[in-house]
Amino acid sequence: MNPLNPFAPPPQVVTVALNPALDHTITIADLHLGVVNRALRMQVDVGGKAINVASCLSDFGINAAVTGQLGRDNAALFEELFQRKKIANHCCYLDGLTRINTKLVDSERGETTDLNMPGPEFTPAAAADLLAQIVERLERLVEQVEWVVLSGSLPPGMPEDAYATLTTRVQARGGAVLLDTSGAPLRAALAAGPRIVKPNRHELADLVGAPLDTLDAVIAAGRSLLAGAAAPEWVVVSLGGDGALFLSREQAVRAEPIAMAVTSTVGAGDAMVAGLIAARLENLALAEAAQLATAFAAAKLTRIGPHLPRPAEVRALAQQVVVNVLA
């Protein structure tokens, strides 16, 4: 039983929120910098990549758990989301606030400007203590679940190899890791052999140290990650308005985006991660997984906050996704 949410069902997936956030979204028509803007509305949502993934999975009917850290001083909104969506809460509670990010949504241009805070700053001892607690929780949870999602930035003071450590410990216990991060934490964790990695084009370019201006260049960079003893099974690269690239050792496919009325782009990549997990739980092949993951991302564009429409609507969108086999 989960003492923090005794009504949550046994999870199928655990997401790890090392740097969660509250997302303060302000909608403005025709945003102008340097002057007074009149907001149309505002909304506060629980956020952070890992929590967005768990929330979208829950909306699709997949039981999820979250571990990581929360600040005690503003934990109530997180707890409300977890209870409402029956997400098992295995977070560690720390003194102070969980970070607050601001999202400025321009309703006329369909653009979102993110102002993201770095998160709480950890001393080496505090970081080591938190990681030890999370490892203990994950080693217990991985006996029940198939997948662990490690996603998002690391807070200041957290060691760059934190995701590498968690990947090693989870997969040693028989779990599978999906990794969605960037920069030094991504580089370090790749050596630990996560099963799926999901960078966007810019994150992949930073990783390989070369511009990826063409689709062929993205494919070559993605395939470079698939080589070697600790290579992932799949590499998925978000391409923004050009859709997404899905690579295995045997195949490469590109999913074209669906034309949607965009309410907010925040969390679309996290929804795609949730769709990848849903696809793997259903044992879908690469092309079908590309359709479902792209549908998750498209459905998320129609909503503010980490929410999806009904599963039947998401599956209907998946049937509209055009997938091109590249190799």
N, C-alpha and C positions, 0 to 999 in steps of 0.2 A: 504493500500500500504506500502511496505517496502522501506523507504527512502534511504537505503544503497544499495538496489538492486531492482529497481522498476520493472524489468522484471521477477522477480522470481514469480512463480505461488503460490497460497495459499498452505501452507504446510500441510502434513498429519502427520508428525513426527517432533519433535524438539529434537535436541541433545544439551547437555550442556557441553561446553568446558571451564572448570575452569583452565586447565593447558595445553593449546595447544602448538604445537611445529612446527618448521621446521625440517624435517628429511634430513640430509646431508648423502646420501648413497654413499659409495665408494666401488667399486667392485675390488677385488684382487684375482688372481689365486694363491692358496697355501699360505695363510697368515702365516707369522712367526713373533713372537713378539721379540722385542729387536734388530731388524735389519732393514735396509732400505727395504721397499717393493715398488714395482712399480705398481701403480694402473692401471687397465684397463680402467675404466671410472668412472665418478661421476655424481650424480643427486641430485637435491634439490627438495623435495616435501613438500607440506603442510601436517602436521601430527597432532599427538595427537589423543587419542582414539575416542573422540566424533566427531571430524571432519572426521576421517577415516570412521566412521559409516555413517555419512551423505553423504559422497562421494560415498560409495558403494550403499546406498539406491538410490541415484540419478541415478547411472549407471543402476539400475534395473527398473527405471521408476517411482520411488516413490518420490513425492515432499517432500523435507526436508528443515528445517530451523536450524540454529545454533545460540545459544546465549552463553554468557560467556565473556571471556576477550581476547583482542588482544593488543599487543604492537604497538603503532603508527609507530615506527621507521622501522619495517619490515612487515607492514600489506599488502603490495601490492600483494605478492604472494597468500595470503589467499583470498583477494578480487578477484583476477583473477580466482582462482578455483571456488569461489562462483558464479561469473558471468557466467563462462563457463558451469557450471553444473546446473545453475538456482537454486542454494541453497539460500534461504532467509537469509540475514545477519542481525541478531539482536544482535550483539556483542557490548560490552562496550569497548571503546578505552582508553587505559592507556598510560602514558608516558613510554618511553623506548622500549626495544626489547622483542618480544616473544622469549622464549627459543629456542635454537638450539641443536638438538640431532644428534649424529653421529652414523651411522650404517656401520659396516664393513662386507661386504658380501664376503665370500670365495667361488668362483665359482666352484672350484674343489671339495670341501668337502660338498657343499650345506649347509653351516652353516652361521649364521648371529650373529655378536657380537654387542650388543647395548651399547652405551655410552650416557646415558640420563642425561641431566641437571635437576636440581630440579625445576626451574622456578622462577619467581619474588618473593621476600619476602615481605609479607604484614604486616603492623602494624595492631593491633586489630581494629582500627578505619577504616582503608582502607578496610580490609576484610569485616567488617560489611556493609560498604557503597556499595561495589561491590555486596554482596549477596542481599541487598535490591533492587538494580537495576535489578538484574537477576530475583528475585521474581516478581517484577512488570512486567517484560517482559513475564515471564512464565504464570502469571495469565491472561494476555491478550491473549497469544497464545493458551493456553489450551482450550479456547472456540472454537477453530477451529480444533484442532488435537486430535487424539486418544491416542498417545503414546509420552512419554517423556523419553529420554535415558540419564541417568546419568552415565558417564563412565570416567575412568582415575584416575590419582593421583591428590592429592590436592597440590597446591603450598605452600611453607613455610609460616607459619603465618595464613593460612586459618583454621578455627576451624574444629576439627575432626567430628563434627556433622553437617557439611555443607550439605552433601547429605541427612541426616535425615531431616533437615529443609526443603529442597527443595521437598523431597518426600511427607512430610506432607502437604505442601502448594499445590502441584500439585494435589494430590489425593483428597484433600478437595474440589477442584474445578471440580472433575469428571474425571480427566485424569488418565492414567495408567503409572506406572514407571517401566522401566527395569533398573536394577542396575548392573554395572560392575566395581567394584573397589576391594580394598583389605585392610587388616589390620584394624586399628581402625575406619576409615571411613565406611568400610563394616559393622563392628560390630554395630556401632551406627545406621546406616541407616536401618538395618534389623528390628529394633524395630518399625520403621515407616511403615512397611508393604508394600514394593514394590511388584508389581505383579510377576515379574520375576527377579531372581538373577543368574548371570553367573560367578562364580569363576572358576579358574582352580584348578587342584588337589592340588597344593602346597598352594594356597590361602585358599582352604577349610580346609586343614590340619592345617594351622595356626589358622583359625577361631575356629575349634573344639578342638585344643590343643592336637592332636593325629596324629601319622603317618598313612597314608592311602596307605598302600603298596599293598592292594588287591582290586579287584573290589567290593567285598562284603563290605569292609570297606568304600569305597567311597559311595556306595549306602546307607549304614546305616547313614553316616554323612549327606548326602544330605537329607535323609528322616527326620533327626532330625530338619532340617530347615523348613520342611513342617508341623511340629506340632505347635500348639498354635494359639491364636486368630489373631495375625498379620502375619501369615505365608504367604509366596508367593504362587501363583498358580503353578508355575513351578520353578524348580531348574535345571540349565544346567551346567554341569561340563566338562570343556575341559580336555582331557586326553593325549594331545600331539599325539604321534605316535600311540596311542591306540584308537583314535577317540574321541568320546564325549558321555557323559551320560546325558539322558534327563529324568527328574523325575516329575511326578505329584502326587497328593495324591492317585490316582488310579492305576498308571502304572509306570513302569521303562523300558526304552529302551536304547540300546547302538547302536550308529551309527558307523560303521567301516569307517576308512579313505579311500579315493580314492588315488591310486598311481598316482602321478603327477610329472612332471619335475619341480623341485623347483627353482624359480628365487630368491625369498626372502620370508622369513617367517614373516617379519614385517607386522603387521596388520591383520594376519589371524584370530585372536580372535575377532577383531573388525568387520571383514566381517561376522563372525558367528553371532554376535549380530545383524547386519543388516539383516541377513537371518532370525533370530528369529522374528524380527519386521515384515518383509515381510510376514512370515508365519501367524502371528497373524492377520495382516490386511486381509489376505485371509481366516481367520477362519479355518486353517488347524488343524487336530488332531495332537496329540503328535508325532506319528511315521512319519507322512508326514512333520511336522515341522522339525524333526530331519534330514530328507533327504535334505530339502531345505537349512537349516542352514549349514549343512556339505558341501553342494555344493558351497555355497558362500565362505566358508573358503578355499576349494580346488581350486576354481577359482582364488582367490586372490594370492595363492602361485605362480602363473605363471607370476605375474607382480610386478614390483617395484613401490611403491607408492600406494595410496588408491584408486585403480581402479579395475573394474571387466570387463570381456568380455561382449558381448551382452547378454541380458536376455535369449534368446533362448538357448545359450550355457550353461548358468547356469542351466536352467531347464533340459537340456539334462543330465548334470552331476548329477542332483538330482535323475534321474531315475536309475543311476548306484550305488547309495549309498545303501549298505546293512544295514538293521536295524534289530537287534535282540531284541525280546521282552523278558525281564528278569523277569517281574512280573506283 
